[in-house]
Amino acid sequence: MTQLAKDYLQKIETYGKCHDAAMLSHCCKEAYQEYRNGRLSEEEYEKIYVLCMTYAYPR
Protein backbone atom coordinates (compact mmCIF):
# COMPACT_ATOMS: atom_id res chain seq x y z
CA MET A 1 0.00 0.00 0.00
CA THR A 2 1.37 3.40 -0.94
CA GLN A 3 1.95 6.19 1.54
CA LEU A 4 -0.70 8.24 -0.24
CA ALA A 5 -3.32 5.56 0.44
CA LYS A 6 -2.22 5.28 4.08
CA ASP A 7 -2.54 9.05 4.46
CA TYR A 8 -6.07 9.00 3.06
CA LEU A 9 -7.08 6.15 5.37
CA GLN A 10 -5.67 8.01 8.38
CA LYS A 11 -7.49 11.24 7.44
CA ILE A 12 -10.75 9.37 6.93
CA GLU A 13 -10.47 7.70 10.33
CA THR A 14 -9.90 11.07 11.96
CA TYR A 15 -12.85 12.72 10.21
CA GLY A 16 -15.05 9.68 10.73
CA LYS A 17 -14.45 9.61 14.46
CA CYS A 18 -15.34 13.32 14.59
CA HIS A 19 -18.49 12.68 12.50
CA ASP A 20 -17.39 15.27 9.94
CA ALA A 21 -19.48 14.18 6.94
CA ALA A 22 -18.38 17.09 4.75
CA MET A 23 -14.70 16.23 5.10
CA LEU A 24 -15.39 12.52 4.57
CA SER A 25 -17.10 13.38 1.30
CA HIS A 26 -14.25 15.67 0.30
CA CYS A 27 -11.61 13.00 1.03
CA CYS A 28 -13.54 10.40 -0.91
CA LYS A 29 -13.79 12.70 -3.94
CA GLU A 30 -10.09 13.56 -3.74
CA ALA A 31 -9.17 9.89 -3.52
CA TYR A 32 -11.29 9.14 -6.57
CA GLN A 33 -9.42 11.80 -8.55
CA GLU A 34 -6.11 10.31 -7.40
CA TYR A 35 -7.34 6.90 -8.58
CA ARG A 36 -8.42 8.31 -11.97
CA ASN A 37 -5.00 9.98 -12.35
CA GLY A 38 -3.23 6.69 -11.59
CA ARG A 39 -1.76 7.64 -8.24
CA LEU A 40 -3.92 5.10 -6.35
CA SER A 41 -4.58 1.52 -7.38
CA GLU A 42 -8.10 0.17 -7.68
CA GLU A 43 -7.57 -1.92 -4.54
CA GLU A 44 -6.38 1.11 -2.55
CA TYR A 45 -9.29 3.23 -3.73
CA GLU A 46 -11.78 0.50 -2.81
CA LYS A 47 -10.39 0.36 0.74
CA ILE A 48 -10.67 4.14 1.02
CA TYR A 49 -14.20 4.13 -0.36
CA VAL A 50 -15.37 1.36 1.98
CA LEU A 51 -13.94 3.15 5.01
CA CYS A 52 -15.65 6.40 3.95
CA MET A 53 -19.00 4.64 3.58
CA THR A 54 -18.55 2.83 6.90
CA TYR A 55 -18.13 6.12 8.74
CA ALA A 56 -20.70 8.03 6.67
CA TYR A 57 -23.43 5.40 7.09
CA PRO A 58 -22.83 3.52 10.35
CA ARG A 59 -25.08 0.60 11.21
GUDRENMAR-518192 format. One record per atom (N, C-alpha, C, O): residue in one letter; x, y, z. Coordinates in pm, whole numbers, padded with zeros to 5 digits, always signed. Layout:
GUDRENMAR-518192
AXYZ/...
***
This chain:
GUDRENMAR-518192
M+00086-00118+00000/M+00000+00000+00000/M+00090+00124+00000/M+00188+00131+00074/T+00056+00219-00083/T+00137+00340-00094/T+00115+00432+00026/T+00016+00420+00099/Q+00207+00522+00044/Q+00195+00619+00154/Q+00074+00710+00132/Q+00008+00750+00228/L+00045+00741+00007/L-00070+00824-00024/L-00199+00758+00025/L-00283+00824+00086/A-00214+00630-00001/A-00332+00556+00044/A-00339+00553+00196/A-00446+00570+00254/K-00226+00530+00261/K-00222+00528+00408/K-00263+00664+00464/K-00334+00671+00564/D-00217+00770+00401/D-00254+00905+00446/D-00404+00929+00434/D-00466+00985+00525/Y-00463+00886+00323/Y-00607+00900+00306/Y-00682+00821+00413/Y-00778+00871+00472/L-00640+00698+00437/L-00708+00615+00537/L-00699+00679+00676/L-00796+00675+00753/Q-00585+00736+00708/Q-00567+00801+00838/Q-00657+00925+00849/Q-00721+00946+00952/K-00663+01006+00743/K-00749+01124+00744/K-00895+01084+00759/K-00970+01147+00833/I-00935+00981+00688/I-01075+00937+00693/I-01112+00887+00831/I-01222+00914+00880/E-01021+00814+00896/E-01047+00770+01033/E-01065+00889+01126/E-01155+00890+01210/T-00981+00988+01111/T-00990+01107+01196/T-01123+01179+01174/T-01192+01211+01271/Y-01159+01203+01049/Y-01285+01272+01021/Y-01405+01187+01058/Y-01507+01239+01103/G-01395+01058+01039/G-01505+00968+01073/G-01533+00965+01221/G-01649+00965+01263/K-01428+00962+01300/K-01445+00961+01446/K-01503+01092+01497/K-01567+01096+01602/C-01480+01200+01422/C-01534+01332+01459/C-01671+01355+01396/C-01732+01460+01418/H-01719+01259+01319/H-01849+01268+01250/H-01856+01389+01158/H-01959+01457+01152/D-01746+01415+01087/D-01739+01527+00994/D-01772+01478+00852/D-01683+01446+00774/A-01900+01473+00821/A-01948+01418+00694/A-01896+01497+00574/A-01865+01438+00470/A-01885+01627+00586/A-01838+01709+00475/A-01694+01675+00437/A-01661+01665+00319/M-01609+01656+00537/M-01470+01623+00510/M-01455+01480+00460/M-01367+01451+00379/L-01540+01389+00509/L-01539+01252+00457/L-01570+01253+00307/L-01503+01185+00229/S-01671+01328+00270/S-01710+01338+00130/S-01596+01397+00047/S-01565+01349-00062/H-01535+01501+00099/H-01425+01567+00030/H-01307+01470+00009/H-01251+01464-00100/C-01272+01396+00113/C-01161+01300+00103/C-01192+01191+00001/C-01105+01150-00075/C-01315+01145+00002/C-01354+01040-00091/C-01343+01090-00236/C-01296+01018-00324/K-01388+01211-00259/K-01379+01270-00394/K-01234+01291-00437/K-01198+01265-00552/E-01152+01338-00344/E-01009+01356-00374/E-00944+01223-00408/E-00867+01212-00504/A-00975+01121-00329/A-00917+00989-00352/A-00959+00935-00488/A-00880+00872-00558/Y-01082+00960-00526/Y-01129+00914-00657/Y-01048+00982-00768/Y-01011+00917-00866/Q-01023+01109-00754/Q-00942+01180-00855/Q-00800+01124-00860/Q-00743+01111-00968/E-00745+01092-00744/E-00611+01031-00740/E-00612+00896-00811/E-00518+00861-00883/Y-00719+00820-00791/Y-00734+00690-00858/Y-00743+00711-01009/Y-00677+00640-01085/R-00825+00805-01053/R-00842+00831-01197/R-00711+00878-01260/R-00686+00850-01377/N-00628+00949-01183/N-00500+00998-01235/N-00389+00893-01224/N-00276+00918-01266/G-00421+00776-01167/G-00323+00669-01159/G-00234+00670-01037/G-00140+00591-01029/R-00261+00757-00943/R-00176+00764-00824/R-00219+00664-00716/R-00141+00634-00626/L-00342+00613-00725/L-00392+00510-00635/L-00436+00390-00719/L-00490+00407-00828/S-00411+00271-00668/S-00458+00152-00738/S-00607+00133-00710/S-00664+00196-00621/E-00668+00046-00788/E-00810+00017-00768/E-00833-00041-00629/E-00930-00006-00562/E-00746-00129-00586/E-00757-00192-00454/E-00748-00087-00343/E-00824-00091-00246/E-00653+00006-00356/E-00638+00111-00255/E-00762+00200-00252/E-00812+00233-00145/Y-00810+00237-00369/Y-00929+00323-00373/Y-01049+00253-00311/Y-01127+00315-00239/E-01066+00124-00338/E-01178+00050-00281/E-01173+00050-00129/E-01276+00065-00064/K-01054+00033-00072/K-01039+00036+00074/K-01078+00173+00128/K-01146+00183+00230/I-01034+00277+00061/I-01067+00414+00102/I-01217+00437+00095/I-01277+00492+00187/Y-01277+00395-00015/Y-01420+00413-00036/Y-01502+00339+00071/Y-01596+00395+00127/V-01465+00215+00098/V-01537+00136+00198/V-01526+00201+00336/V-01625+00208+00409/L-01410+00249+00371/L-01394+00315+00501/L-01478+00443+00508/L-01539+00471+00611/C-01481+00519+00399/C-01565+00640+00395/C-01712+00605+00417/C-01780+00668+00498/M-01759+00505+00346/M-01900+00464+00358/M-01931+00408+00496/M-02041+00428+00548/T-01835+00338+00555/T-01855+00283+00690/T-01877+00395+00791/T-01964+00385+00877/Y-01798+00500+00781/Y-01813+00612+00874/Y-01934+00701+00838/Y-02001+00754+00926/A-01959+00716+00711/A-02070+00803+00667/A-02206+00742+00698/A-02301+00813+00729/Y-02216+00609+00689/Y-02343+00540+00709/Y-02325+00425+00809/Y-02332+00308+00771/P-02303+00459+00936/P-02283+00352+01035/P-02411+00270+01057/P-02522+00320+01038/R-02393+00148+01095/R-02508+00060+01121/R-02552+00072+01263/R-02647+00006+01304/
***
